[in-house]
Amino acid sequence: MTTDSADLFAPVDLPDSSAAAAARERQTTLTKPAGSLGRLEAIAEWVSACQGQCPPQVFARPRVVVFAGDHGVARAGVSAYPSEVTAQMVANILGGGAAVNVLASVAGASVRVVDIAVDADTDASISSYKVRRSSGSIDREDALTPDETTAAFTAGRAIADEEVDGGADLLVAGDMGIGNTTPATVLIASLTGTEPVAAVGRGTGVDDEGWSRKTAAVRDAMRRARPVLRDPYALVGAVGGADFAAMAGFLIQAAVRKTPVILDGVVVTAAALIANDIAANAKEWWIAGHRSTEPAHSLALTHLRLDPVVELSMRLGEGSGALMALPIVTGAVATLGAMATFADAGVSTEA
C-alpha cells in the first residue's frame, strides 16, 4: 500500500521563529545571569514559538490521551504479563487508579483513554474509534489491513482535533498495551538500521528466556518490514499496529493544529518516527519528555534529534515519563513570562 500523506493530513507549518527570537531577547533582560537557567531557557523559547507569542502563556489545559491496543505477538511470550492486562489497565485508568492518573493530577493535566485495538469489549465511552480487536501477530502476519491502517490514522487525527477544539493547549500521547514494546522495537530498529540484539529491551521486565523470544519475534518482523521501509503507512500496517497508526496520526494532527506535544517513551516515540516520515516539520512541535530504559528509545530519540527533559530510568508508558517532564516545561514558561526584568526591578546590569 502506498498512500499520499496529503490525502489525510494538511501541511505542517513551522513554529513561529520570530516569537522564539523575541523569547531569546527577553531572556537577556530578566533578573538572572545570561544562560543561568540552562535548558529551561530553550524550552521556554520553544513554547513561545509554538504559541506564536512572547512571553508565552502557562498551559491552561494540558491533556493526556492514552492509546490502548493489544498485539497478537504477545502470544509469542514477549511480555511478562498476559494480554488480558490491557483491558484491566484500561479500566484502571478509567477509574483513576493508574500511575498516569496520579502523575497527571500532580502536573495539572487531565487524562483520556481511547480503545483503538483492545482485545476485549470496553466501555462505549472509549471505544468509538476502535479499529479492531488486537493487531495481527507481526512476526508472521500484517498488523493491519490497508483499510484498517487508514482508519487508525484517521482516528488519531480526529482525536487530536477533538482535544484541540476542546481547549487543550498542550498534548501528551500515552500508550497502554501488553506486548507493544515489540512492534515499537521493530519499527525503530528497522528505521534506524539497528540489529535486533542491540535494540530489544526488557519491556515489562521479561527474563532472559523472554528476552530471547522477544528478540526472535523482532528479528522475524524486521524481515517482513524490509519491503515496505520507504512507505510509512505500509510499514506501520505491516509491523506496527492500530494504536501506533492512531498515535502517529494524533502527533501529526497536533502539529497541523499548532499544538505542542510532550512525547513519552519508546512506544510513543516509535509512532513519532512514523509521523516524522509522513509529515515534514511535525517534530518541531514535539519535545521529548524522558528517556526510558529501553535501548530502542535512545535510538529513536537520536534519530529524531530530540533530547529528553528528564532521565529517571522509567519504562512504564501510559504517558508517565512525559508527565514528569510537564512541571519542568511549565516552570520554564512561567520564568520567562513572570520574572522581573532588570529595568522593572531596578537591578543593575553593570559590574
C-alpha positions as CSV (number, residue, x, y, z in Angstrom):
1,M,0.0,0.0,0.0
2,T,1.3,3.4,-1.0
3,T,-0.6,6.4,0.4
4,D,-0.1,10.0,-0.3
5,S,0.1,11.8,3.1
6,A,-1.8,14.8,1.5
7,D,-4.8,12.5,1.4
8,L,-5.0,12.5,5.2
9,F,-3.1,15.5,6.6
10,A,-2.7,19.1,5.8
11,P,0.8,20.5,5.6
12,V,2.6,21.3,8.9
13,D,3.9,24.8,9.4
14,L,7.0,25.5,11.4
15,P,6.7,27.1,14.8
16,D,7.0,30.9,14.8
17,S,10.7,31.8,14.6
18,S,10.1,35.5,15.4
19,A,8.4,34.6,18.7
20,A,11.4,32.4,19.5
21,A,13.7,35.2,18.7
22,A,11.7,37.6,21.0
23,A,11.9,35.0,23.7
24,R,15.7,34.7,23.4
25,E,15.9,38.5,23.6
26,R,13.6,38.6,26.6
27,Q,15.8,36.1,28.4
28,T,18.6,38.6,28.3
29,T,16.5,41.2,30.2
30,L,15.4,39.0,33.1
31,T,16.9,39.3,36.6
32,K,19.5,36.5,36.2
33,P,22.9,36.0,34.7
34,A,22.7,35.2,31.0
35,G,22.1,31.5,30.4
36,S,21.8,30.7,34.1
37,L,18.5,28.8,33.7
38,G,20.2,26.4,31.3
39,R,17.8,24.3,29.2
40,L,14.7,26.0,30.8
41,E,15.5,28.9,28.6
42,A,15.5,26.9,25.4
43,I,12.3,25.1,26.4
44,A,10.6,28.5,27.1
45,E,11.7,29.7,23.7
46,W,10.3,26.6,22.0
47,V,6.9,27.1,23.8
48,S,6.9,30.8,22.7
49,A,7.5,29.6,19.1
50,C,4.7,27.1,19.3
51,Q,2.3,29.6,20.8
52,G,3.4,32.4,18.4
53,Q,3.8,34.9,21.2
54,C,6.3,36.2,23.8
55,P,6.0,35.9,26.6
56,P,4.3,32.5,26.3
57,Q,1.2,31.6,28.4
58,V,1.3,28.9,31.1
59,F,-0.7,26.0,29.8
60,A,-4.4,26.2,30.8
61,R,-5.4,22.7,29.7
62,P,-2.7,20.1,29.3
63,R,-4.3,16.9,28.2
64,V,-3.0,13.3,28.1
65,V,-4.5,10.8,25.7
66,V,-3.7,7.1,26.3
67,F,-4.0,5.0,23.2
68,A,-4.8,1.4,24.1
69,G,-4.3,-1.7,21.9
70,D,-3.4,-5.3,22.1
71,H,-0.9,-7.1,19.8
72,G,-1.0,-10.6,18.5
73,V,2.7,-11.0,19.0
74,A,2.1,-11.1,22.8
75,R,1.1,-14.7,22.3
76,A,4.7,-15.4,21.5
77,G,5.7,-14.9,25.1
78,V,7.4,-11.5,24.6
79,S,5.8,-9.9,27.7
80,A,5.9,-10.7,31.4
81,Y,2.1,-10.2,31.6
82,P,-0.8,-11.8,29.7
83,S,-2.9,-9.8,27.2
84,E,-5.9,-9.6,29.5
85,V,-4.0,-7.0,31.5
86,T,-4.5,-4.4,28.7
87,A,-8.3,-4.3,29.3
88,Q,-7.8,-4.5,33.0
89,M,-5.5,-1.5,33.0
90,V,-7.8,0.5,30.7
91,A,-10.5,0.0,33.3
92,N,-8.0,1.1,36.0
93,I,-7.2,4.3,34.1
94,L,-10.9,5.0,33.7
95,G,-11.2,4.5,37.4
96,G,-8.4,6.9,38.2
97,G,-6.1,4.3,39.8
98,A,-3.2,4.2,37.3
99,A,0.1,6.0,37.5
100,V,-0.9,8.2,34.7
101,N,-3.9,9.4,36.7
102,V,-1.8,10.2,39.8
103,L,1.0,11.9,37.9
104,A,-1.4,13.9,35.7
105,S,-3.2,15.2,38.8
106,V,0.1,16.4,40.3
107,A,1.1,18.0,37.0
108,G,-2.3,19.7,36.4
109,A,-3.3,17.6,33.4
110,S,-6.4,15.6,32.6
111,V,-6.5,12.1,31.2
112,R,-8.4,10.4,28.4
113,V,-8.0,6.8,27.4
114,V,-9.2,5.5,24.0
115,D,-9.6,1.9,22.9
116,I,-8.0,1.5,19.5
117,A,-7.4,-2.2,19.4
118,V,-8.0,-3.8,22.8
119,D,-8.8,-7.5,22.5
120,A,-11.9,-7.2,24.6
121,D,-15.2,-5.2,24.8
122,T,-14.6,-1.9,26.6
123,D,-16.9,0.9,27.7
124,A,-18.8,2.6,24.9
125,S,-17.4,5.9,26.1
126,I,-13.9,5.0,25.0
127,S,-14.4,2.6,22.1
128,S,-16.0,4.8,19.4
129,Y,-12.6,4.8,17.5
130,K,-11.9,1.1,17.9
131,V,-10.4,-0.3,14.7
132,R,-10.3,-4.0,15.6
133,R,-9.7,-6.4,18.4
134,S,-5.9,-6.8,18.7
135,S,-3.5,-6.1,15.8
136,G,-2.1,-9.1,14.0
137,S,1.0,-11.0,15.1
138,I,3.7,-9.1,13.3
139,D,6.3,-11.9,13.4
140,R,4.2,-13.8,10.8
141,E,1.3,-11.6,9.5
142,D,0.5,-8.0,8.9
143,A,-0.7,-6.0,11.9
144,L,-3.5,-4.3,9.9
145,T,-5.2,-4.3,6.5
146,P,-4.7,-1.2,4.4
147,D,-8.2,0.0,5.2
148,E,-7.6,-0.6,9.0
149,T,-4.4,1.4,8.7
150,T,-6.2,4.3,7.2
151,A,-9.0,4.0,9.8
152,A,-6.4,4.2,12.6
153,F,-4.6,7.2,11.2
154,T,-8.0,8.9,10.7
155,A,-8.9,8.1,14.3
156,G,-5.8,9.7,15.6
157,R,-6.4,12.8,13.5
158,A,-9.9,13.1,14.8
159,I,-8.9,12.6,18.4
160,A,-6.3,15.4,18.1
161,D,-8.9,17.7,16.6
162,E,-11.4,16.9,19.4
163,E,-8.8,17.7,22.1
164,V,-7.6,21.0,20.5
165,D,-11.2,22.0,19.7
166,G,-12.0,21.3,23.4
167,G,-9.3,23.7,24.5
168,A,-6.2,21.6,25.0
169,D,-3.1,23.7,24.6
170,L,-0.6,21.0,25.3
171,L,-0.9,17.3,24.5
172,V,0.7,14.2,25.8
173,A,0.3,10.9,23.9
174,G,0.5,7.8,26.1
175,D,0.2,4.1,25.4
176,M,-1.3,1.0,27.1
177,G,-0.9,-2.4,25.6
178,I,0.7,-5.7,26.6
179,G,3.4,-6.6,24.0
180,N,3.5,-3.1,22.5
181,T,7.3,-2.6,23.0
182,T,7.9,-5.4,20.5
183,P,6.3,-3.6,17.5
184,A,7.9,-0.4,18.8
185,T,11.3,-2.0,18.7
186,V,10.6,-3.4,15.2
187,L,9.7,0.0,13.9
188,I,12.6,1.8,15.5
189,A,15.3,-0.8,14.7
190,S,14.0,-1.1,11.1
191,L,14.1,2.7,10.5
192,T,17.4,3.2,12.2
193,G,19.2,0.2,10.7
194,T,19.9,-1.4,14.1
195,E,20.3,-5.2,14.7
196,P,17.6,-6.7,17.0
197,V,20.0,-7.7,19.8
198,A,21.1,-4.0,20.1
199,A,17.5,-2.7,20.2
200,V,15.5,-5.2,22.2
201,G,14.9,-4.3,25.9
202,R,13.1,-6.0,28.8
203,G,9.8,-4.3,28.3
204,T,7.6,-5.2,31.2
205,G,10.5,-7.0,32.8
206,V,11.0,-10.3,30.9
207,D,13.6,-12.7,32.0
208,D,16.4,-14.0,29.8
209,E,14.2,-16.6,28.1
210,G,11.5,-14.0,27.5
211,W,14.1,-11.6,26.0
212,S,15.3,-14.3,23.6
213,R,11.7,-14.9,22.5
214,K,11.2,-11.2,22.0
215,T,14.4,-10.8,20.1
216,A,13.4,-13.7,17.8
217,A,10.0,-12.1,17.2
218,V,11.6,-8.7,16.4
219,R,14.0,-10.4,14.0
220,D,11.2,-12.1,12.2
221,A,9.1,-9.0,12.0
222,M,12.0,-6.9,10.8
223,R,12.5,-9.3,7.9
224,R,8.9,-8.8,7.0
225,A,9.3,-5.0,7.2
226,R,12.1,-4.7,4.7
227,P,10.0,-4.5,1.5
228,V,8.0,-1.5,2.9
229,L,10.6,0.5,4.7
230,R,10.1,3.5,2.4
231,D,6.3,3.7,2.9
232,P,5.5,4.7,6.5
233,Y,1.8,3.8,6.1
234,A,2.5,0.3,4.8
235,L,5.3,-0.1,7.4
236,V,3.0,0.6,10.4
237,G,0.3,-1.6,8.8
238,A,2.8,-4.5,8.4
239,V,4.7,-4.4,11.7
240,G,3.1,-1.8,13.9
241,G,-0.5,-1.8,14.9
242,A,-3.7,0.2,15.1
243,D,-2.5,2.0,18.2
244,F,0.7,3.0,16.6
245,A,-1.0,4.4,13.5
246,A,-3.5,6.3,15.6
247,M,-0.7,7.8,17.7
248,A,1.1,8.8,14.6
249,G,-2.0,10.4,13.2
250,F,-2.5,12.2,16.6
251,L,1.0,13.5,16.6
252,I,0.8,14.8,13.0
253,Q,-2.6,16.5,13.5
254,A,-1.4,18.1,16.7
255,A,1.4,19.7,14.7
256,V,-1.1,20.7,11.9
257,R,-3.1,22.4,14.7
258,K,0.0,24.1,16.0
259,T,-0.3,22.4,19.4
260,P,2.9,21.4,21.3
261,V,3.3,17.8,22.4
262,I,5.4,16.1,25.0
263,L,6.5,12.7,23.8
264,D,6.6,9.8,26.3
265,G,8.6,6.6,26.0
266,V,9.6,4.0,23.4
267,V,6.1,3.2,22.1
268,V,5.0,6.8,21.5
269,T,8.4,7.7,20.1
270,A,8.2,4.8,17.6
271,A,4.9,6.3,16.5
272,A,6.7,9.6,16.2
273,L,9.2,8.1,13.8
274,I,6.3,7.1,11.5
275,A,4.7,10.6,11.9
276,N,8.0,12.3,11.2
277,D,8.4,10.3,7.9
278,I,4.9,11.3,6.8
279,A,4.8,15.0,7.8
280,A,7.8,17.3,7.3
281,N,8.2,19.8,10.2
282,A,6.0,17.8,12.6
283,K,8.8,17.0,15.0
284,E,9.4,20.8,15.5
285,W,6.2,20.7,17.6
286,W,7.4,17.9,19.9
287,I,9.7,17.8,22.9
288,A,11.0,14.5,24.4
289,G,9.7,14.2,27.9
290,H,12.1,11.5,29.1
291,R,14.5,8.7,28.1
292,S,13.3,5.3,29.1
293,T,15.5,2.2,29.9
294,E,14.5,0.6,26.5
295,P,17.5,0.7,24.2
296,A,15.2,1.4,21.2
297,H,14.0,4.6,22.8
298,S,17.5,6.1,22.8
299,L,17.9,5.0,19.1
300,A,14.6,6.8,18.2
301,L,15.5,10.0,20.1
302,T,18.8,10.1,18.4
303,H,17.2,9.6,15.0
304,L,14.7,12.5,15.7
305,R,17.5,14.6,17.3
306,L,15.4,15.2,20.4
307,D,17.0,15.5,23.9
308,P,14.9,14.2,26.8
309,V,13.9,16.7,29.5
310,V,14.4,14.1,32.3
311,E,16.1,10.7,32.7
312,L,14.6,8.7,35.6
313,S,15.1,5.1,34.4
314,M,11.3,4.8,33.8
315,R,9.7,2.2,31.4
316,L,6.1,2.3,32.3
317,G,4.4,4.0,29.4
318,E,0.9,5.5,29.8
319,G,2.4,9.0,29.4
320,S,4.1,8.8,32.8
321,G,7.5,10.0,31.7
322,A,6.1,12.9,29.8
323,L,4.1,13.9,32.8
324,M,7.2,14.0,34.9
325,A,8.6,16.5,32.4
326,L,5.4,18.6,32.3
327,P,6.1,20.6,35.5
328,I,9.6,21.4,34.2
329,V,8.2,22.7,30.9
330,T,5.6,24.7,32.9
331,G,8.3,26.1,35.1
332,A,10.3,27.2,32.0
333,V,7.3,29.0,30.6
334,A,6.5,30.7,33.9
335,T,10.0,32.0,34.4
336,L,10.1,33.6,31.0
337,G,6.7,35.2,31.5
338,A,6.7,36.2,35.2
339,M,10.2,37.0,36.2
340,A,11.0,40.7,36.6
341,T,13.3,42.4,34.1
342,F,16.4,44.3,35.3
343,A,14.6,47.5,34.5
344,D,11.4,46.6,36.3
345,A,13.3,45.5,39.5
346,G,15.8,48.3,39.4
347,V,18.7,45.8,39.4
348,S,22.0,47.0,37.9
349,T,23.4,45.2,34.9
350,E,26.9,46.6,35.2
351,A,29.8,45.4,37.4
